[in-house]
Amino acid sequence: MSTWEAILGIVGMGLITLITRSFFMIPKHEIRLPDWMRDGLRYAPLAALAAVIVPEIVMTQGELIHTWKDARLYATAVATAYFFWRRGILGTIVSGTAVMLALRIGLGW
């Protein structure tokens, strides 16, 4: 890739970013989203979070885990159970981390 191609790529990506981020500020009137779209957008953060976290739980170095002897599975199960029991974020984090550390340090998983 030449220097000019790199510069053109950077400028092009900058323009696309500027246009897409200012898309809702350009019109003079508020753009009304349909109710079905507004309802669907409520789940976007949850979907993005799941897309980041789930591969970390079930994969190791780009491959699915092959054994149940993985501390992440049990830590996830305990943290999920705690959340549904108490609905507290801090307890969820502490319980999952405690199980993860106990299995990794205590049993060497």
KEKE-3310 file (N, C-alpha, C; in steps of 0.2 Angstrom, whole numbers, plus 5000, padded with zeros to 4 digits):
npx = (5004:5003:5009:5000:4988:4986:4984:4972:4963:4963:4957:4945:4939:4938:4929:4917:4915:4912:4900:4891:4890:4885:4873:4860:4860:4859:4846:4833:4821:4815:4819:4808:4807:4801:4790:4793:4806:4812:4809:4817:4829:4832:4837:4850:4862:4863:4864:4876:4885:4883:4889:4902:4905:4901:4910:4922:4919:4916:4926:4944:4958:4953:4946:4932:4930:4935:4933:4924:4931:4934:4936:4929:4917:4910:4911:4904:4891:4889:4889:4878:4867:4868:4865:4851:4846:4848:4849:4859:4873:4886:4888:4886:4898:4907:4905:4906:4920:4926:4923:4930:4943:4945:4944:4954:4966:4965:4962:4970:4965)
npy = (4994:5011:5027:5037:5030:5025:5038:5042:5032:5034:5047:5045:5036:5044:5054:5046:5042:5055:5059:5048:5050:5062:5062:5062:5075:5084:5085:5097:5095:5084:5067:5054:5039:5023:5014:5000:5000:5007:4999:4988:4994:4995:4983:4982:4986:4975:4964:4967:4967:4953:4947:4950:4944:4931:4923:4924:4916:4903:4899:4896:4902:4904:4892:4881:4876:4860:4853:4850:4855:4868:4884:4895:4892:4887:4898:4907:4901:4902:4915:4919:4913:4919:4932:4931:4927:4937:4949:4959:4968:4970:4959:4949:4950:4948:4935:4927:4930:4925:4911:4908:4911:4902:4890:4891:4894:4886:4873:4872:4874)
npz = (5000:4995:5001:4998:4996:5009:5015:5008:5012:5026:5026:5020:5029:5039:5034:5032:5045:5051:5044:5047:5061:5062:5056:5062:5067:5056:5049:5051:5058:5070:5068:5067:5075:5071:5081:5083:5079:5089:5100:5097:5097:5111:5115:5110:5117:5126:5117:5111:5122:5125:5114:5115:5128:5128:5119:5126:5137:5132:5123:5119:5114:5101:5099:5103:5120:5126:5137:5153:5163:5166:5174:5170:5166:5178:5186:5179:5179:5193:5196:5188:5194:5206:5203:5198:5210:5220:5213:5212:5207:5212:5220:5211:5203:5213:5218:5206:5203:5215:5214:5202:5205:5216:5209:5200:5207:5218:5213:5202:5189)
capx = (5000:5007:5007:4993:4982:4985:4981:4965:4959:4961:4953:4939:4936:4936:4923:4912:4913:4909:4894:4887:4889:4881:4867:4854:4860:4859:4839:4830:4816:4817:4817:4803:4808:4795:4790:4796:4813:4814:4809:4822:4836:4833:4841:4856:4867:4863:4866:4883:4888:4883:4893:4909:4907:4900:4916:4927:4917:4916:4932:4950:4963:4949:4942:4928:4933:4934:4932:4920:4936:4936:4934:4925:4910:4907:4911:4898:4885:4887:4887:4871:4863:4868:4861:4844:4844:4848:4848:4864:4878:4892:4888:4887:4905:4911:4903:4909:4927:4928:4923:4935:4950:4946:4946:4961:4972:4965:4963:4974:4961)
capy = (5000:5017:5032:5040:5025:5026:5044:5042:5028:5038:5053:5042:5033:5050:5057:5042:5043:5062:5059:5044:5052:5069:5060:5064:5082:5087:5088:5103:5092:5077:5061:5050:5032:5019:5010:4993:5001:5010:4994:4984:4997:4994:4977:4983:4985:4968:4960:4969:4964:4946:4946:4951:4940:4923:4920:4923:4910:4896:4898:4897:4903:4903:4886:4879:4872:4853:4850:4854:4857:4875:4888:4900:4889:4887:4905:4910:4898:4904:4923:4920:4911:4924:4938:4929:4926:4943:4955:4963:4968:4969:4952:4944:4950:4945:4928:4924:4930:4920:4904:4908:4911:4896:4884:4892:4894:4880:4866:4873:4874)
capz = (5000:4995:5006:4995:4997:5016:5017:5005:5016:5032:5025:5018:5035:5043:5031:5033:5052:5052:5041:5050:5067:5062:5052:5066:5068:5050:5048:5055:5062:5073:5064:5071:5074:5072:5088:5082:5079:5096:5105:5095:5100:5118:5116:5106:5122:5129:5112:5110:5128:5124:5108:5118:5134:5127:5116:5131:5141:5129:5119:5121:5108:5095:5098:5108:5125:5125:5144:5158:5169:5165:5179:5168:5166:5184:5188:5175:5182:5200:5195:5185:5199:5212:5200:5198:5217:5223:5208:5214:5202:5215:5223:5205:5202:5218:5218:5200:5204:5220:5211:5197:5209:5220:5205:5196:5212:5223:5210:5196:5182)
cpx = (5005:5005:5001:4987:4981:4981:4973:4961:4958:4956:4946:4935:4934:4929:4917:4910:4910:4902:4889:4885:4885:4874:4860:4854:4859:4851:4837:4825:4818:4815:4813:4805:4802:4795:4793:4804:4816:4814:4815:4829:4837:4837:4848:4862:4868:4866:4874:4887:4889:4888:4901:4910:4906:4906:4921:4925:4918:4922:4939:4955:4959:4946:4938:4932:4931:4933:4927:4925:4939:4933:4929:4918:4906:4906:4905:4891:4883:4885:4880:4866:4862:4864:4853:4841:4843:4848:4853:4870:4885:4893:4889:4894:4909:4911:4907:4917:4929:4928:4929:4942:4950:4947:4952:4967:4971:4966:4967:4971:4963)
cpy = (5006:5022:5036:5036:5025:5032:5044:5037:5031:5043:5050:5039:5039:5054:5053:5042:5050:5062:5054:5047:5059:5068:5063:5072:5086:5090:5093:5100:5085:5072:5056:5043:5028:5015:5004:4994:5003:5004:4989:4987:4996:4988:4977:4982:4978:4963:4961:4966:4956:4944:4946:4946:4933:4920:4919:4918:4904:4895:4899:4897:4902:4897:4885:4875:4865:4850:4854:4856:4864:4880:4893:4898:4889:4894:4909:4908:4901:4912:4923:4918:4916:4930:4937:4929:4933:4950:4961:4963:4966:4961:4947:4944:4947:4937:4924:4924:4925:4913:4903:4907:4904:4890:4885:4891:4888:4873:4866:4872:4879)
cpz = (5000:5000:5004:4997:5004:5018:5014:5010:5023:5032:5024:5024:5039:5041:5033:5041:5054:5049:5045:5057:5067:5058:5056:5068:5062:5049:5053:5060:5065:5069:5069:5070:5075:5079:5088:5082:5086:5101:5103:5098:5107:5120:5113:5111:5125:5123:5111:5116:5127:5119:5110:5123:5132:5124:5121:5136:5138:5124:5122:5115:5102:5094:5104:5114:5124:5132:5148:5164:5167:5170:5177:5168:5172:5187:5185:5178:5189:5200:5193:5190:5205:5209:5200:5205:5220:5219:5210:5210:5206:5218:5217:5203:5207:5219:5212:5201:5209:5218:5206:5200:5213:5215:5201:5201:5216:5219:5203:5189:5178)
residu = (MET:SER:THR:TRP:GLU:ALA:ILE:LEU:GLY:ILE:VAL:GLY:MET:GLY:LEU:ILE:THR:LEU:ILE:THR:ARG:SER:PHE:PHE:MET:ILE:PRO:LYS:HIS:GLU:ILE:ARG:LEU:PRO:ASP:TRP:MET:ARG:ASP:GLY:LEU:ARG:TYR:ALA:PRO:LEU:ALA:ALA:LEU:ALA:ALA:VAL:ILE:VAL:PRO:GLU:ILE:VAL:MET:THR:GLN:GLY:GLU:LEU:ILE:HIS:THR:TRP:LYS:ASP:ALA:ARG:LEU:TYR:ALA:THR:ALA:VAL:ALA:THR:ALA:TYR:PHE:PHE:TRP:ARG:ARG:GLY:ILE:LEU:GLY:THR:ILE:VAL:SER:GLY:THR:ALA:VAL:MET:LEU:ALA:LEU:ARG:ILE:GLY:LEU:GLY:TRP)
# end
